[in-house]
Amino acid sequence: MKLAILNSHSAAFGRFLDAMLKRRGGDGAAIDAAVAKIIAAVRRRGDRALVEFGARFDRVKLTPAGLRVRSAEMEAARRALPTAERRALELAARRIREFHRRTLSRSFTYRDGAGMRLGQTVRPLARVGIYVPGGQGAYPSTVLMNAIPARVAGVGEIVMVSPPSPAGDSAAVLAAAAIAGVDEFYRVGGAQAVAALAYGTRTIGAVDKIVGPGNAWVQTAKRMVYGAVDIDKMAGPSEVLVIADGGARAQWVAADLIAQAEHGSGDEAAVLLTPSRAVAERVAVALEAALADLPRAAAVRRVFQRRGALVVVDSLEEAFALANRIAPEHLELDLKDARRWLGRVGAAGAVFVGELSPAPLGDYLAGPNHVLPTGGAARFASPLGAYDFVARTSVIEASGRAIEKLGPALALLARMEGFEGHARAVELRLGHKGARNVRRKR
């Protein structure tokens, strides 16, 4: 398979772009209906449904008592992990923690010109659920990326779910859970795990928010339970878009496209935009060479057949315009003086600036989160951060002077909307000097 090279003005590219843009807005009625049935079954039958779905979908037979991973198992895995692997996880954890401390929201108060004291309190959520994908791979990096920002934010209880494997628990995932400070860990995956976190079962207590990436079933379930709990975003199969100029190294570009295509769901996307046909042709050759001995070559080929493209554009300006329409999860700028093009980025989950900054840096230990908006959601959504694990409450404290100054206008606005009761609630306080429990300025 040699990946076809498309011209940005061709009908073939038009069809490809339409397919990319149509990824927005859901995965279809069939998945919606199936996920709705799974959620209903978990709400109705709790742990029994979790056990049955685990046997059906993950081919792992558990009992309700076997759903939970004991804390001692996580700690034992951390201690038993080879030293080099443990130190790599700890290095990543330190870097993720350092970055996410800078994403914290903070409480504030101020007194305005009318004499009213206003502010916002920021408090950590009490209990959050983090979803860590399983299936064909084990993702200790995703454990760190989900749990550490929650811990930085001060979340009281971090509850992790991840699909069980017939091969048994991943030692690296268990160790990462211990390093990241996960409080509870359950061997549950898929839409059923999302339902359990949202509504609770006898074994798994309900949470306030669910975060983390997953396949179409997981993301559909997150969308359906929103309202019972909060969610972070639609964080689905990985995407990469590389903008490269005529000086790009074909082997490096090919490697970066492969890196995000090899996750294994088949729904990933990998796109190159370049004004140089020669670069596109060299990348096509480099892809074939790289796939010759890649362990997951078959999965990567499926991705390229469905959502892979090497596209020749008229100019870098056109490339950025197309990239902003697609709004990719990962955007790589393999350009000379790449930093000066950063201002043209209008929508991307994460931007990797320069040829020495491949997306895998962000996947593991650069520090910024690898849980990113996908499917075009980067137009309005943000990477996961410590700010996702807090709730904000507005604080309003009026003085007599503020009521006198603002009350008449407030009453007028209320009556404009037909709410006489609103107006009277404020007018009753006009001229009142005996307010209780109000600190007066001395």
Buried (B, 14 or more C-beta within 10 A) or exposed (E): BEBBBBBBEEEEBEEBBEEBBEBEEBBEEEBBEEBBEBBEBBBEEBBBBBBBBBEEBBEBEBEBEBBBBEBEBBBBBBEEBEEEEBEBBBEBBBBBBEBBEEBBBEEEEEBEEBBBBBBEBBEBBEBBBBBBBBBEEBBBBBBBBBBBBBBBBBBEBBBBBBBBBEEEBBBBBBBBBBBBBBBBBBBBBBBBBBBBBBBBBEBBBBBBBBBBBBBBBBBBBBBBBEEBBBBBBBBBBBBBBBBBBEEBBBBBBBBBBBBBBBBBBBBBBBBBBBBBEEBBBBBBBBBEEBBEEBEBBEBBBBBBEEBBBBBBBEEBEBBBBBBBBBBBBBBBBBBEEBEEBEEBBEBBBBBBBBBEBBBBBBBBBBBBBBBBBBBBBBBEBBBBBBBBBBBEEEEEBBBBEBBBBBBBEBBEEBEEEEEEEBBEEBBEBEEEEEEEEEEEEE
